[in-house]
Amino acid sequence: MMLSVKIIDYDHQGRGIAKVDSKVVFIPKAKLGEEVSIKLVKEKKNYSIGRRCDTLKVKYCPYYQACGGCQIGHLTYDEQLEYKKNTVKNIFSKYTNYNLDSLEIIPTKCYNYRNKVTFHIKEDKLGYYEEETNNLIPIDKCNLLDSDIITLTASLNSFIKVHKKLTKAIIKSLDGKLMLILEGKESKESIKEFFSSTVSSLYYNNKLISGVPSLMIDVLSKKFMVRKDSFFQINKEGISLIYKEVINLVKELNCNIIYDLYCGTGTISLLISDYAKKVIGIEVVEDAVRDAKSNTKLNNITNTEFYLGDVSKVINNLDYTPDTIILDPPRSGISKDLIEFLLSLKVKNIIYVSCNPLTLARDINLLDSNYFLKSIKLVDEFPNTYHLESITLLNLRNEK
Ligand SMILES: C[S@@+](CC[C@H](N)C(=O)[O-])C[C@H]1O[C@@H](n2cnc3c(N)ncnc32)[C@H](O)[C@@H]1O
């Protein structure tokens, strides 16, 4: 049955919210104030999911309405930035003691910004998953990707038209060089023959079959080597914007000993190493720790150390007394054990880099008895999606 509804708000995933008989309905890709005709596609006890019945078009993408990759590309960029600021404000007022009246968000380029993509492949079709399902949306070109990845996507599409046994492709692009990571049951030789002259690094089913094992990138005058399994920020321009914010905080705080937790390839550690006596990084992915150590040598840095393992375990074995802790966890935020550790450690400053305002707000609330929120800034690392990055400074409360 078709229903006509008015969008009265947004949720934190960029979906429009309407009410039908006082029950909340979430409608992907619907704009605040808009009247839309919808069909209910899922009905739960407390809410429903609706799908708009009309055809929604955006200039940058023919797959927009069905594709799950972007959620807010139908808003103007100013509206997107406003939406992101309001979302963070709402989350903070709901889950913390803070009302964020004025909030700054740093914009980035809206298109061709992504340096990494993961494509699912089914027989001769490659693409992203549909909104709210695992159905494949075949893609020829995604305009969020950088131009080198777009060119390689076209080659990949022509390859799978003939070789139909690949299941997954990851492409990384750093400073003009490409890494292609493929999975499936195709012959290794056909993959090597087709791609080895186009990409610098070619992996198949977890093995390097051609080229070099890692890519290199310059960020704020330092060099970084990035291996296959290492995390690296995905917005070409946003990378330095986030790190500049962290460097500025570290400079202002006059830090001595810093822990960089969830340090990945050591990017933050190495970039702030000029402004501290010692930086100690902890990271759970082996490739990333190897990169961090190689990157230390590559940049002739002598005051950093890196440890492999789960942050909440490794941190108990360190013998330093840090004055500043940097946290840059995955979307799930930091563990309960680490919260307990930070509450008892009473470190002067915590710089929390987060890609998920919900877990950020949860963790700030859990740390609230000993740490207060001093500042927060947002960087729009992911235009056209509901995602964003934030850089927050927490300070130790005075003990009376
Ligand atoms: C958002 S990334 C940040 C990486 C790095 N700070 C950067 O800017 O490139 C989060 C990192 O945390 C690592 N990680 C996830 N869970 C972890 C854990 N329990 N202990 C240590 N590292 C972890 C991931 O492998 C990933 O490299």
The ligand as an ORCA input file, in Angstrom:
! r2SCAN-3c Opt
* xyz 0 1
  C      40.609      4.195     12.743
  S      42.037      3.241     12.574
  C      43.261      4.428     13.057
  C      44.664      4.172     12.565
  C      45.662      5.311     12.676
  N      45.551      6.088     13.878
  C      45.612      6.195     11.446
  O      45.301      7.379     11.573
  O      45.892      5.705     10.344
  C      41.887      2.153     13.905
  C      43.033      1.170     14.081
  O      42.819      0.427     15.289
  C      43.294     -0.902     15.103
  N      42.655     -1.696     16.161
  C      41.377     -2.151     16.206
  N      41.126     -2.776     17.371
  C      42.290     -2.729     18.092
  C      42.674     -3.203     19.385
  N      41.823     -3.847     20.158
  N      43.940     -2.973     19.806
  C      44.823     -2.315     18.994
  N      44.505     -1.832     17.765
  C      43.265     -2.046     17.317
  C      42.891     -1.199     13.672
  O      43.657     -2.246     13.143
  C      43.181      0.149     12.978
  O      44.501      0.194     12.480
*
